[in-house]
Amino acid sequence: MALAMAVGALATAPAGTAGAEPDRTVPVRIVELERDPGFNWGDAGIGAAGAIALAAIGTGGVVAARSRASDR
């Protein structure tokens, strides 16, 4: 019963549109282009700070391991 009602609802035209031309619209695609700003110094600074932090952590680990080994 529900299927018959759904098919009937789809088959009938909405009120007020009988005999009217269907709306023929053409989809429009809007493309936005970004200009390349060039080198990003902020990102480079963040990467350099991360590299320095990793080097400092590694150096601290080596120093701690050597001092612990010499205490034995």
N, C-alpha and C positions, 0 to 999 in steps of 0.2 A: 504494500500500500504506500509506504514512504517513498519507494523508488518511483512509483507511478506519479506521485505528487511532485517529486523533484524533476522528473522529465517533463511534466506538464508545465511547471513553472519556468523551465528553461526554454520551452518551445514557444510560449506566448510572449508577445512584445509588451514592453512596459506601457502603461497608459500614456497617451499623448504623443507617442512616437509612431503610431501606425501610419504608413505611407510616407514618412519622412526619410530623407537621405541619411544614410549612416555617416557618422562623423569620421572623416578620413584625415587623420592626422599623421604626420610623418615624424617618427622619433628623431630627436636631435641629440647628438653627442657633443658635449662641451669638453674640450681638451685644454687643460691649463699647463703651460710650460714654465718651468722655473729656470732662471739663468744660473749657471754654475758660479757660485760666489768665490771660487778659488780655494786656496789652502785655508783650512780652519785651524787657527792658532790655539783656540781653546781646547779642541780635541787633542791636539798635539801636546799641550801642557798636561792634560789629564793622563795621557799615555806615558809621558816622561816621568811624572810623579809616581805612577804605578810601578814603573821599571826601577826607579830609585828605591821605592819602598821594598820591593822584592829583593833587590840587591842588599839592602840593609838587613833585612830579616835573614837572608842567607849568610851574610857575614857574621851576624850575631850568633847564628846557630853553629858556625864553624868555630868561633872563638869560645863558645860555651862548651862544645865538645872537646876541644883541646885542653881547656882548663880542667875539665872533669877528668880527662885521661891522665893529666899530670899529677892530679891529687891522689891517684891510686898508688 
